[in-house]
């Protein structure tokens, strides 16, 4: 099956595309039970790929029905465990009847104790907050119980949090929440289906929100982002392994957002100004907060000289393979949320075709050294990612050296003011 073949390849591709991937509390997902994995939707299709690659079970997916219009795409997508779900804008009311077939496939998968992932917001926007939830998940959960007399259907919230969803080599934090049981609302469903569907959907919302770095007020987006940058500077985490199940990073970022959400708006106004002022002055020197916090441990130059030959070899070979994906995403993709997913998928496709070509040439020529050389170049390319990040860090510290002492002290004072205001935030008063 294509799903089984593609999964390990995509897993490697995601480990190269992202600096760090966290999946915490995956053991909350019931085993050998009918499960809906309800996720937020900040990108076009990266979050389903992440879930499929880093959860220890095969997943089925509900995706936009208009992608299945051509027979070849229909066959390909279904072989990847994808099922079409039609909306009015995907073909009008005439297409909605096709959903009945999909519903039966979903019910059958749940009857077989499979996990079906659904992007419960229904549309994709890159924001650090949970948007209104669609009722389809609750409706299908009740439908599966009715169709097969299931003992239970579990709706498990899965929050996907990106540090920067629009950038490669950022970090991803996936948090699995406590399951919501559909059967708890079944008696109400028998008497008032619409109310039970709404109640179940409303029960999923706080469970999923608890799995997210959720900023309630859009006015605080820049404030929380600045505070997160500052907290990341002092959060010690190992570079390896790339995949981690440690929840500490997510809990730290979630805690920052929750503290802002719960704080007195008047105090936030002063903090917002302080953060903006600090970030503006950092930007004037082209610095990052992390560099300022690590000023006493500047990276040495010798790794750059020592690693340069490997970097040059890996960069020269791999850069042309990544250019098509970069060009395609920047020139052909018009929706912001699709840029990084298309870039990743296109690059993965180029690498896959290159690998197939290497295998074919090796079989045709009996050049046994070719696969070893190819793997070595891929590893050198992966090394070049870390080399470039280290070089950026080194240059940051070199830039810091030319900042006048008086200006450096002023930056530190501005940062201290931000942290003082943040630590002294008071809870907002609840109205009577």
C-alpha positions in Angstrom: 0.0 0.0 0.0 1.3 3.4 -0.9 0.7 4.8 2.6 3.1 2.3 4.1 5.7 3.0 1.5 5.5 6.8 1.7 5.3 7.1 5.5 9.0 6.5 6.3 10.1 8.7 3.4 7.9 11.5 4.6 9.2 11.0 8.1 12.8 11.6 7.0 11.7 14.6 4.9 9.9 16.2 7.9 13.0 15.6 10.1 15.0 17.6 7.6 12.4 20.3 7.1 11.9 21.0 10.8 14.6 21.6 13.4 12.7 19.9 16.2 9.5 17.9 16.4 7.7 17.2 19.7 4.8 14.8 20.2 3.6 14.7 23.8 1.0 12.5 25.6 0.3 10.3 22.6 -0.5 7.6 25.0 -3.8 9.4 25.7 -5.2 8.0 22.4 -7.1 4.8 23.0 -5.7 1.7 21.3 -7.9 -0.7 19.3 -10.8 1.6 19.7 -12.8 3.8 17.2 -11.1 7.2 17.3 -11.6 10.6 15.7 -8.4 12.6 15.9 -9.6 16.2 15.8 -6.9 18.7 15.0 -6.6 22.4 14.3 -5.6 23.5 10.8 -2.8 26.1 10.6 -1.3 24.9 7.3 -2.6 23.3 4.1 -1.6 19.7 4.8 1.6 19.5 6.9 -0.3 18.7 10.2 -1.8 15.5 8.7 1.6 14.4 7.5 3.1 15.1 10.9 0.4 13.1 12.7 0.8 10.2 10.2 4.5 10.0 10.5 5.0 10.5 14.2 2.0 8.7 15.7 2.4 4.9 16.1 -0.7 3.9 14.1 -2.0 4.3 10.6 -4.5 7.2 10.1 -7.3 7.8 7.7 -7.9 11.4 6.6 -10.8 13.5 5.4 -9.7 16.0 2.8 -11.3 18.4 0.3 -13.4 16.7 -2.3 -12.3 18.8 -5.2 -8.9 17.2 -5.1 -10.5 13.9 -6.2 -12.0 15.1 -9.4 -9.6 13.3 -11.7 -9.4 9.5 -11.7 -5.6 9.4 -11.3 -5.8 11.7 -8.2 -8.7 9.8 -6.8 -6.8 6.5 -6.9 -3.6 8.1 -5.6 -5.2 9.9 -2.7 -7.3 6.9 -1.6 -4.1 4.7 -1.6 -2.8 7.2 1.0 -5.8 6.6 3.2 -7.5 9.9 2.2 -11.3 10.2 1.8 -13.1 13.0 0.1 -15.4 15.3 2.0 -17.4 17.8 -0.1 -18.4 21.3 0.8 -20.8 23.5 -1.1 -17.9 25.5 -2.5 -16.3 22.3 -3.8 -19.0 21.7 -6.4 -22.4 23.0 -5.0 -25.2 21.0 -3.5 -24.9 18.3 -6.2 -21.6 17.2 -4.8 -22.8 17.0 -1.2 -24.5 13.7 -2.0 -21.1 12.1 -2.6 -20.4 12.5 1.1 -22.7 9.7 2.0 -20.2 7.2 0.5 -17.5 8.9 2.5 -19.5 8.7 5.7 -20.0 4.9 5.2 -16.2 4.5 4.7 -15.6 6.5 7.9 -18.2 4.4 9.8 -16.6 1.3 8.5 -13.1 2.4 9.6 -14.4 3.3 13.1 -16.1 -0.1 13.2 -12.7 -1.7 12.5 -11.2 0.3 15.4 -9.2 2.7 13.2 -8.2 6.3 13.8 -9.7 8.9 11.5 -8.1 12.3 11.5 -10.2 15.4 10.8 -9.2 19.0 10.6 -12.1 20.2 12.7 -11.8 23.9 11.9 -12.6 23.2 8.3 -10.4 25.8 6.8 -6.7 26.8 7.2 -5.4 30.0 8.7 -2.0 30.5 10.3 -3.0 32.0 13.7 -2.1 31.0 17.3 -5.7 30.5 18.3 -8.5 28.0 17.9 -11.2 29.1 15.5 -14.8 28.0 15.4 -15.3 24.2 15.0 -17.3 22.4 12.4 -20.1 20.1 13.6 -19.2 17.3 11.1 -17.1 15.3 13.6 -19.9 15.0 16.2 -22.4 14.2 13.5 -20.2 11.4 12.1 -19.4 10.1 15.6 -23.2 9.6 16.3 -23.7 8.2 12.8 -21.0 5.5 13.4 -22.6 4.6 16.7 -26.0 4.2 15.0 -24.7 2.4 12.0 -22.7 -0.3 13.8 -24.1 -0.1 17.3 -20.6 0.8 18.6 -19.9 0.8 22.3 -18.1 4.1 22.0 -16.5 6.6 19.6 -13.6 8.7 21.1 -12.9 12.2 19.9 -9.3 12.9 20.7 -8.0 16.5 20.4 -4.6 16.9 18.7 -3.1 20.4 18.8 -0.4 21.2 16.2 1.7 24.2 17.3 4.4 25.8 15.0 6.8 28.3 16.3 6.8 29.8 12.7 4.4 27.9 10.4 5.6 30.0 7.4 9.3 29.1 7.8 11.3 26.0 7.2 13.6 24.7 10.0 11.2 25.9 12.7 9.9 23.7 15.6 6.6 21.8 15.9 4.9 20.9 19.1 2.0 18.3 18.9 0.0 17.8 22.1 -2.6 15.0 22.4 -5.4 15.8 24.8 -7.9 13.8 26.8 -10.5 11.9 24.8 -14.1 13.2 24.7 -16.7 10.3 24.6 -19.5 10.6 22.1 -21.6 8.1 24.0 -22.0 10.6 26.9 -24.2 12.6 24.6 -26.1 9.8 22.9 -29.2 9.9 25.1 -29.6 13.6 24.3 -29.0 12.8 20.6 -32.0 10.4 20.6 -34.3 13.2 21.8 -32.7 16.3 20.1 -30.0 15.5 17.5 -29.0 19.1 16.7 -28.6 20.0 20.4 -26.5 16.9 21.1 -24.3 17.5 18.1 -23.7 21.1 19.3 -23.1 20.0 22.9 -20.5 17.4 21.8 -18.8 19.9 19.5 -18.7 22.4 22.4 -17.2 19.8 24.6 -14.4 19.2 22.1 -13.5 22.8 21.9 -12.0 23.4 25.4 -10.2 20.0 25.1 -8.6 21.0 21.9 -7.9 24.5 23.0 -6.0 23.0 26.0 -3.6 21.4 23.4 -2.7 24.7 21.8 -0.6 27.8 22.3 -3.8 29.9 22.2 -3.9 33.7 22.1 -7.4 34.8 22.8 -7.1 38.4 21.6 -5.5 39.1 18.2 -4.3 42.4 19.6 -1.9 40.4 21.7 -0.4 38.3 18.9 2.8 40.4 18.6 3.1 40.7 22.4 2.9 36.9 22.8 5.3 36.3 20.0 7.9 38.7 21.5 7.5 37.0 24.9 7.9 33.6 23.3 11.1 34.6 21.6 12.5 35.8 25.0 11.4 32.6 26.8 12.9 30.4 24.1 16.2 32.1 24.6 16.5 30.8 28.1 14.8 27.4 27.6 17.6 24.8 27.5 16.9 21.9 25.2 19.3 19.5 23.4 19.5 19.8 19.6 19.2 16.0 19.2 17.2 13.9 18.9 15.1 15.8 16.4 12.0 13.9 17.6 11.1 14.2 21.2 8.2 13.3 23.5 9.1 15.8 26.2 6.1 18.1 26.9 8.2 20.8 28.6 8.6 23.0 25.5 4.9 23.0 24.7 4.0 23.6 28.3 6.4 26.6 28.5 4.9 28.2 25.3 1.3 27.5 26.3 2.0 29.0 29.8 3.1 32.3 28.3 0.0 32.6 26.2 -2.3 31.6 29.1 -0.7 34.2 31.4 -1.3 36.9 28.8 -4.9 35.7 28.2 -5.6 35.8 32.0 -4.0 39.2 32.7 -5.5 42.7 33.3 -5.8 44.5 29.9 -4.4 47.7 31.4 -1.2 46.0 32.5 -1.0 44.4 29.1 -1.0 47.7 27.4 2.2 48.8 29.2 3.8 45.4 28.6 2.9 45.6 24.9 4.7 48.9 24.5 7.7 47.6 26.4 8.0 44.5 24.2 7.6 46.5 21.0 10.2 49.0 22.1 12.7 46.2 23.0 12.1 44.3 19.7 12.5 47.5 17.7 15.9 48.3 19.3 17.1 44.7 18.9 16.2 45.0 15.2 18.1 48.2 14.8 21.3 46.2 15.5 20.1 43.2 13.6 20.2 41.0 16.7 18.0 38.3 18.2 17.1 38.0 21.9 18.8 34.7 22.0 22.2 36.2 21.0 21.9 38.8 23.7 21.2 36.1 26.4 24.1 34.0 25.2 26.5 36.8 24.8 28.9 35.3 27.4 29.2 32.0 25.4 29.9 33.1 21.8 30.4 30.2 19.4 34.0 29.6 18.3 35.0 30.0 14.6 36.9 26.7 14.3 33.8 24.5 13.6 33.1 26.7 10.6 36.6 26.2 9.1 36.7 22.5 10.0 33.2 21.7 8.6 33.5 23.9 5.5 34.5 21.1 3.1 31.6 18.9 4.1 29.2 21.8 4.0 30.4 22.8 0.5 30.0 19.3 -0.8 26.6 18.8 0.7 25.3 22.3 -0.2 26.5 22.0 -3.8 24.7 18.7 -4.3 21.5 19.4 -2.4 20.8 23.0 -3.2 19.7 22.3 -6.8 17.4 19.6 -5.5 15.6 22.0 -3.2 15.3 24.9 -5.7 12.3 23.5 -7.7 10.2 23.3 -4.5 11.2 26.8 -3.4 10.5 28.3 -6.9 7.2 26.5 -7.1 6.0 27.6 -3.7 7.1 31.2 -4.2 5.8 31.8 -7.8 2.8 29.5 -8.2 1.2 29.3 -4.7 -1.2 32.2 -4.0 -2.4 31.2 -0.6 0.0 32.0 2.3 -0.9 28.8 4.2 0.1 26.6 1.3 3.6 28.0 0.7 5.6 25.8 3.1 3.5 22.6 2.6 4.0 22.9 -1.2 7.7 23.6 -0.8 8.2 20.6 1.5 6.1 18.2 -0.7 7.7 19.3 -3.9 11.2 19.0 -2.5 10.4 15.6 -1.1 9.2 14.6 -4.6 12.4 15.7 -6.2 14.5 13.7 -3.7 12.3 10.7 -4.2 12.7 10.9 -8.0 16.5 11.4 -7.6 16.7 8.3 -5.3 14.8 6.2 -7.9 17.2 7.4 -10.6 20.2 6.4 -8.5 18.7 3.0 -8.0 18.0 2.5 -11.7 21.5 3.7 -12.7 23.0 1.4 -10.1 21.1 -1.6 -11.4 21.9 -0.8 -15.0 25.6 -0.1 -14.5 26.4 -2.3 -11.4 28.1 0.7 -9.9 27.9 -0.5 -6.3 29.6 2.7 -5.0 26.9 5.0 -6.3 24.3 4.4 -3.6 27.0 4.9 -0.9 28.1 8.1 -2.5 24.5 9.3 -2.8 23.8 8.6 0.8 27.0 10.4 1.8 25.9 13.4 -0.2 22.5 13.4 1.5 24.1 13.2 4.9 26.4 16.1 3.9 23.4 18.0 2.9 21.8 17.5 6.2 25.0 18.6 7.9 24.9 21.8 5.8 21.6 22.8 7.4 23.2 22.8 10.8 26.3 24.4 9.4 24.2 27.3 8.1 22.4 27.7 11.4 25.7 27.7 13.3 27.1 30.3 10.9 24.1 32.5 11.4 24.6 32.2 15.2 28.3 33.0 14.8 27.6 36.1 12.7 25.0 37.3 15.3 27.7 37.2 18.0 30.1 39.0 15.7 27.5 41.7 15.2 27.0 41.9 19.0 30.7 42.6 19.5 30.4 46.0 17.6 27.4 47.2 19.7 28.7 50.0 22.0 28.7 49.1 25.6 26.3 51.9 26.4 23.8 50.6 23.8 24.2 47.0 25.0 23.4 48.1 28.6 20.3 49.9 27.3 19.2 46.7 25.5 19.6 44.7 28.7 17.7 47.3 30.7 14.8 47.2 28.2 14.7 43.4 28.4 14.8 43.5 32.2 11.8 45.9 32.1 9.8 43.5 29.9 10.5 40.6 32.2 9.6 42.6 35.3 6.3 43.7 33.8 5.6 40.2 32.6 6.3 38.6 36.0 4.2 41.2 37.8 1.1 40.7 35.6 -2.1 40.6 37.6 -5.2 38.6 36.7 -8.0 40.5 35.1 -11.0 41.0 37.3 -14.1 39.0 36.4 -17.2 41.1 36.1 -20.0 40.4 38.6 
